[in-house]
Amino acid sequence: PSSRNFEFISRPQFKQQTFDEIYGVPENFLEIEVRNPETHVGYGRGMYTDYEIICRTNIPAFKLKYSVVRRRYSDFEYFRDILERESSRVTIPPLPGKVFTNRFSDEVIESRREGLERFLQVVAGHPLLQTGSKVLCGFIQDPQWD
């Protein structure tokens, strides 16, 4: 009978995770929500809608663990322009498009809110922007940002 050589492949040893590792706070987390749109009847430029930005994080680049600020679409546009000028190595995602008709309808406001939230999640989650941007944390966390 032919004798076969069997090679035994050693498997890596898996360490059992502890309860804290499974259910504890993740090492780095960043949660950004854009919610609670409010439409204001203003003077001069007329009506506008602003949005609440809520940030929860333990990433050291952010000064606050929890913050809530309000921003309008034009603030997002200005912020995006600064980011583009400041960070040539990072492609900044587009904002949801400008809307010229029905811009105060619930559907348009909700669609814009979702787009602004996606935009901020991508931008704030980018490691180069977290460490290299001078405006990112301020936009997301500083009530006096302008």
C-alpha positions as CSV (number, residue, x, y, z in Angstrom):
1,P,0.0,0.0,0.0
2,S,1.2,3.5,-0.8
3,S,1.9,5.6,2.2
4,R,0.6,9.2,2.1
5,N,2.2,12.1,3.8
6,F,-0.3,14.3,5.6
7,E,0.6,17.8,6.5
8,F,-1.1,19.2,9.5
9,I,-1.9,22.8,9.1
10,S,-1.7,24.6,12.4
11,R,-4.6,27.0,12.9
12,P,-4.3,30.3,14.7
13,Q,-5.5,30.3,18.2
14,F,-8.6,32.4,18.6
15,K,-8.8,34.3,21.9
16,Q,-12.2,34.3,23.4
17,Q,-13.6,37.9,23.5
18,T,-14.5,39.3,26.9
19,F,-18.0,40.7,27.6
20,D,-16.5,44.3,27.6
21,E,-14.9,43.7,24.2
22,I,-18.2,42.5,22.7
23,Y,-20.6,45.0,24.4
24,G,-18.4,47.8,25.5
25,V,-17.9,51.2,23.9
26,P,-16.0,50.7,20.6
27,E,-12.5,52.0,20.5
28,N,-13.3,54.9,18.1
29,F,-16.8,55.9,17.3
30,L,-18.4,58.8,15.5
31,E,-22.1,59.2,15.2
32,I,-23.4,62.2,13.2
33,E,-27.1,62.9,12.7
34,V,-28.7,65.7,10.8
35,R,-32.3,66.1,12.0
36,N,-35.1,68.3,13.2
37,P,-35.3,70.7,10.2
38,E,-36.9,74.0,11.0
39,T,-38.1,76.5,8.4
40,H,-37.8,80.1,9.5
41,V,-39.6,83.2,8.0
42,G,-36.7,85.6,7.8
43,Y,-36.1,89.2,6.6
44,G,-33.9,90.1,3.7
45,R,-33.2,86.7,2.2
46,G,-36.6,85.5,3.1
47,M,-37.4,82.0,4.3
48,Y,-34.8,79.4,5.0
49,T,-34.5,76.0,6.7
50,D,-31.9,75.0,9.1
51,Y,-31.0,71.6,10.5
52,E,-29.7,70.2,13.8
53,I,-26.4,68.4,13.7
54,I,-25.8,66.0,16.6
55,C,-22.4,64.6,17.1
56,R,-21.4,61.8,19.5
57,T,-17.8,60.7,19.5
58,N,-14.8,59.7,21.4
59,I,-12.3,60.5,18.7
60,P,-9.7,62.9,20.1
61,A,-9.7,65.3,17.1
62,F,-13.2,66.4,18.3
63,K,-13.2,68.7,21.3
64,L,-16.6,67.6,22.6
65,K,-17.9,64.1,23.2
66,Y,-21.4,65.3,22.5
67,S,-22.6,68.4,20.7
68,V,-25.7,69.9,19.0
69,V,-25.6,72.8,16.6
70,R,-27.9,74.2,13.9
71,R,-26.8,74.9,10.3
72,R,-28.5,76.0,7.1
73,Y,-27.8,74.8,3.6
74,S,-25.7,77.9,2.8
75,D,-23.5,77.0,5.8
76,F,-22.9,73.6,4.3
77,E,-22.0,75.1,1.0
78,Y,-19.5,77.5,2.6
79,F,-18.0,74.7,4.7
80,R,-17.6,72.4,1.6
81,D,-15.8,75.2,-0.3
82,I,-13.4,75.7,2.6
83,L,-12.8,71.9,2.8
84,E,-12.0,71.7,-0.9
85,R,-9.5,74.6,-0.7
86,E,-7.9,73.2,2.4
87,S,-7.6,69.5,1.5
88,S,-6.3,68.9,-2.0
89,R,-5.5,65.3,-1.2
90,V,-9.1,64.4,-0.3
91,T,-12.1,64.3,-2.7
92,I,-14.9,66.1,-1.0
93,P,-18.3,64.6,-1.8
94,P,-21.0,66.7,-3.3
95,L,-23.9,68.2,-1.4
96,P,-27.4,67.4,-2.3
97,G,-28.3,69.7,-5.2
98,K,-29.9,73.2,-5.0
99,V,-33.7,73.1,-5.2
100,F,-35.5,76.0,-6.8
101,T,-39.1,74.8,-6.7
102,N,-41.1,73.6,-3.8
103,R,-38.0,73.9,-1.6
104,F,-40.0,74.1,1.6
105,S,-42.1,71.0,0.9
106,D,-41.7,68.2,3.5
107,E,-40.4,65.8,0.7
108,V,-37.7,68.2,-0.4
109,I,-36.6,69.1,3.1
110,E,-36.4,65.4,4.1
111,S,-34.5,64.5,1.0
112,R,-32.1,67.3,1.6
113,R,-31.7,66.3,5.3
114,E,-30.7,62.8,4.3
115,G,-28.2,64.1,1.7
116,L,-26.6,66.5,4.2
117,E,-26.4,63.7,6.8
118,R,-24.7,61.4,4.3
119,F,-22.3,64.2,3.3
120,L,-21.3,64.9,6.9
121,Q,-20.9,61.3,7.8
122,V,-18.5,60.8,4.9
123,V,-16.5,64.0,5.6
124,A,-16.3,63.6,9.4
125,G,-15.4,59.9,9.1
126,H,-12.4,60.6,6.8
127,P,-9.2,60.1,8.8
128,L,-7.2,62.8,6.8
129,L,-9.9,65.4,7.4
130,Q,-10.3,64.5,11.1
131,T,-6.6,65.2,11.7
132,G,-5.9,67.8,9.0
133,S,-8.9,70.0,8.6
134,K,-9.0,73.3,10.5
135,V,-12.8,73.7,10.0
136,L,-14.3,70.2,10.3
137,C,-14.7,70.1,14.1
138,G,-15.8,73.7,14.3
139,F,-18.5,73.2,11.7
140,I,-19.9,70.1,13.5
141,Q,-19.5,71.3,17.1
142,D,-19.1,75.1,17.5
143,P,-22.4,76.9,17.9
144,Q,-20.6,80.2,17.0
145,W,-19.2,78.8,13.8
146,D,-19.3,81.3,11.0
